[in-house]
Amino acid sequence: MSVAGKLVAGVLLVSGAASAWAAPALPAPQEFYFDNDAAAAPIIVVPGTGDDLVAQLLKQRERGRKSLEATVQLASVAIAQGRAELGDQLYREALAEAPIQSSLGRSVRWNYGWDLLRQGQALAALEQWQSVANNLRSNAAWIPPTYALALWRAGQQQEAVKWYAAAVRTEPEQWNDSSRYAQLLPTWRDDERASLAEVQQAWAASPPAWP
């Protein structure tokens, strides 16, 4: 059995039932979102691909100094490989170990949100991101475009445009058009930037008034 196969077998033996997600109750957008959030970044303990990456992450998970972070990266790898159930189970382990009040706990949930979105679960992604936002003492700059993307993909176009408008109010030169998306959103995939460009076009066609 391959390293990845052993990981699947081991985790499935000890994991419970899959989580159920409900649509989150989002607050109304605020006027500006200027603040940096260091927790809003991909968790990468070990670079690489394939079975060698999985093997190294397993070692980190078992006895490394960043075992929780390794679990998160393993979860993301599993999801990218089409093992969504395994990825969700690994994320649940990480969530149980990382309180939302901590920077690492927020980072786990921020990363989980992206992996949920990339499984087509936009509302579940919003639930994770909203839990992060609720535990910030500031208005993080990542919130408006990220919420706008998820809401658009969830079919809530009007709400998506309202959140995109918050990004434009905050940094109009950056978000008035989509020409700088590759620079502004370097960790986003091409299809995600393309979806946000659709939001931008809807915003440009009918910008909502503030407040």
C-alpha positions in Angstrom: 0.0 0.0 0.0 1.3 3.5 -0.9 2.0 6.1 1.7 -1.1 8.0 0.7 -3.1 4.8 0.9 -1.9 4.1 4.4 -2.9 7.6 5.4 -6.4 7.1 4.1 -6.8 3.8 5.9 -5.5 5.1 9.2 -7.5 8.3 9.3 -10.8 6.6 8.2 -10.5 4.1 11.1 -10.5 6.8 13.7 -12.8 9.4 12.2 -16.4 10.1 12.7 -19.3 11.2 10.5 -19.0 14.0 8.1 -19.9 17.5 9.1 -23.2 19.2 8.0 -23.0 22.8 7.0 -25.7 25.5 7.3 -25.8 28.9 5.5 -24.1 31.5 7.8 -25.9 34.7 8.8 -23.5 37.4 7.5 -23.5 40.9 8.8 -24.0 43.8 6.5 -20.8 45.0 4.9 -19.1 47.8 6.7 -17.7 50.9 5.0 -14.0 50.1 4.9 -11.7 47.0 5.2 -8.1 48.2 5.4 -6.5 45.8 7.9 -3.9 43.1 7.4 -4.6 39.6 8.9 -1.5 37.5 9.2 -3.6 34.4 9.8 -5.1 34.6 6.3 -2.4 32.7 4.5 -1.9 29.2 3.1 -0.5 26.8 5.6 2.6 25.1 4.0 4.9 23.1 6.3 6.7 21.1 3.6 6.9 22.0 -0.1 6.6 19.3 -2.8 4.1 16.9 -4.4 3.1 13.3 -4.4 3.9 10.5 -2.0 7.1 12.1 -0.9 5.2 15.1 0.3 2.6 12.9 2.1 5.4 10.9 3.8 7.1 14.1 5.1 3.9 15.5 6.3 3.1 12.3 8.1 6.4 12.5 9.9 5.7 16.1 10.9 2.2 15.2 12.0 3.5 12.4 14.2 6.5 14.0 15.9 7.2 17.4 14.4 7.0 20.8 15.9 4.2 21.8 13.6 2.0 18.7 13.7 -1.2 20.6 13.6 -0.1 22.6 10.6 1.0 19.4 8.9 -2.5 18.0 9.5 -3.9 21.0 7.7 -1.6 20.7 4.8 -2.4 16.9 4.6 -6.0 17.8 4.5 -5.5 20.2 1.7 -3.5 17.6 -0.3 -6.1 15.0 0.2 -8.8 17.3 -1.1 -6.7 18.2 -4.1 -6.3 14.5 -4.8 -10.1 14.0 -4.8 -10.2 12.5 -1.3 -12.8 15.0 0.1 -14.0 12.8 3.0 -10.4 12.3 4.2 -9.6 16.0 3.9 -12.7 16.9 5.9 -11.8 14.4 8.6 -8.3 15.8 8.9 -9.6 19.3 9.1 -12.0 18.3 11.8 -9.0 17.0 13.8 -7.2 20.3 13.3 -10.3 22.4 14.2 -10.6 20.4 17.5 -7.0 21.2 18.4 -6.9 24.9 17.3 -9.2 27.3 19.2 -10.8 30.0 17.0 -9.4 32.7 19.4 -5.8 31.9 18.4 -4.1 33.0 15.3 -3.4 29.4 14.3 -7.0 28.6 14.9 -8.1 31.4 12.6 -5.6 30.2 10.0 -6.9 26.7 10.1 -10.4 27.9 9.4 -9.4 30.3 6.7 -7.6 27.5 4.9 -10.5 25.2 5.4 -12.8 27.8 3.8 -10.7 27.7 0.6 -10.7 24.0 0.4 -14.4 23.9 0.9 -14.9 26.5 -1.8 -12.8 24.4 -4.1 -15.1 21.4 -3.5 -18.0 23.5 -4.6 -19.2 24.2 -1.1 -19.4 28.0 -1.1 -21.8 28.4 1.9 -19.7 26.0 4.0 -16.7 28.1 3.1 -18.5 31.2 4.2 -19.2 29.6 7.5 -15.5 29.1 8.1 -14.6 32.6 7.0 -17.3 34.2 9.1 -16.0 32.4 12.2 -12.6 33.9 11.5 -14.0 37.4 10.9 -16.1 37.2 14.1 -12.9 36.7 16.1 -11.0 39.6 14.6 -10.8 43.0 16.2 -10.4 44.7 12.9 -11.8 44.8 9.4 -9.4 42.6 7.4 -8.8 43.4 3.8 -9.3 39.8 2.6 -13.0 39.8 3.7 -14.8 41.8 0.9 -13.4 40.1 -2.2 -13.4 36.6 -0.5 -17.0 36.9 0.6 -18.0 38.3 -2.8 -16.5 35.3 -4.5 -18.2 32.8 -2.3 -21.6 34.6 -2.4 -21.4 34.8 -6.2 -20.7 31.1 -6.5 -23.6 30.4 -4.0 -26.0 32.2 -6.4 -26.4 35.2 -4.1 -25.3 37.8 -6.7 -26.8 40.8 -5.1 -25.1 40.1 -1.8 -21.9 39.4 -3.7 -22.0 42.8 -5.3 -22.6 44.6 -2.0 -19.4 43.0 -0.6 -17.4 43.8 -3.7 -18.5 47.4 -3.3 -16.9 47.4 0.2 -13.6 46.4 -1.5 -14.0 49.3 -4.0 -14.8 51.8 -1.3 -11.7 50.7 0.6 -9.2 50.7 -2.3 -10.9 52.1 -5.4 -7.8 52.1 -7.5 -7.2 48.4 -6.9 -10.8 47.1 -7.3 -12.5 49.4 -9.8 -11.5 46.9 -12.5 -10.0 43.4 -12.7 -6.7 44.4 -14.3 -4.7 43.9 -11.0 -6.3 40.7 -9.8 -3.2 38.5 -10.4 -1.1 40.9 -8.2 -3.8 41.4 -5.6 -4.9 37.8 -5.3 -1.7 35.7 -6.0 -3.0 32.6 -4.1 -6.3 32.5 -6.0 -6.8 30.2 -8.9 -7.5 31.5 -12.4 -11.2 30.4 -12.2 -11.6 32.2 -8.9 -10.3 35.4 -10.3 -12.5 34.9 -13.3 -15.5 34.6 -11.0 -14.6 37.7 -9.1 -14.3 39.5 -12.4 -17.9 38.6 -13.0 -18.8 40.2 -9.7 -16.8 43.3 -10.7 -18.7 43.6 -13.9 -22.0 43.3 -12.1 -20.8 46.0 -9.6 -19.8 48.3 -12.5 -23.2 47.9 -14.2 -25.1 48.9 -11.0 -22.9 50.1 -8.1 -24.9 49.9 -4.8 -25.2 53.1 -2.8 -23.6 53.5 0.6 -24.9 53.1 3.2 
